[in-house]
Amino acid sequence: MEKEVLALIVLALQAVHTGAVIYLSRRLSAYFGLRRRMALILVSLATLFGYTGIMVFTNAYSALSTILYAFAGILLGFLLYLGMGVVLADLL
């Protein structure tokens, strides 16, 4: 029972995340005049790099991995604030 509930929660979070990426890419394509497909690819790749960079380079010690970890964290923060700003602008 607990595993099924956890699986449903993870599935719901993935659905919300996918919806947020699609929504943000459509708004960015409208704001900056990009093609929708190009905006979707850019936002998806940025999100993918952010998550994998945080996961992979968390305990790394080299200078390059530290730079990539910091860039991934900054990129995720930028996407988060960009998404909140777009939602706020649409609600106003």
N, C-alpha and C positions, 0 to 999 in steps of 0.2 A: 504494500500500500504506500509506504513512504517513497519508494523508488518511482512509482507512477506519479505521485504528486510532484516530486522533484523534476521528473522529465517534463511534466506539463508546465511547470514554472519556467524551466529553461526554454521550452518551445515558445512560450508566451513572450519571454524577453527577446528571443531571436526575432520573433514577428514584429515586435515594437521597434527593434533596432533596424530591421530591414525597411520598415515603413518610414522611419526617420531618415535613413539614407536616401530613399527615393524622394521623399518630400524636400529634403535639403537640396538635392541635385536639381529638382524641377524649379525651385525658387532661384537657385544660382543661375540656371540657364535663362530664366526670365530677367533677372537683374543685370547680368553681364552679356547677354546676347549670345551665349554659347548654344551649341546644339545639345539637345537633351541627352543623347547617347554619350557625348563627350563629357558632359557634366556628371553623368551617372558613373562613368568609368573613373573620372578624377576623384570624386568623393569616395567611391568604393575602394580605390587603391590607397587613398590617404587613410581611410579607416582601417583597412587591412594592415598597412605598414605600421600604423600607430599601435594596434593591439599586438601584432607579432613582435614589434620592437620592444614593447614593454615586457612581454613574456620571455623573449629570448635573451635579452641583454640585462636582465635584472641583477644577476650575480656575476657579471663579467668584470674583468679587471683591466683590460687593455684600454688605451686611450681612445681608439676608434669605437669600441663598443660603448664606452661612456658617452661619446658624442652622439652615437646613434640612439642610445637610450634617452638622452636629453632631448634630442630632436623628436623622437616618437612621443614623449610626454608633452612637449610643447604643441605638437601637431594635434594630439587628442584634446588638449585644453582649448586650442583654437577652434576645432570643429565643434566642441561642446558649446562654447560661447557664441559661435556663429549660428548654430542651430537655435539656441535660446533667443538670440537677437532677431532671427528671421520669424520665429513663432510670435514673438512680442510685436514685431512690426505688422504681421498679418492680423493679429488680434486687435490692434488699434485701428 
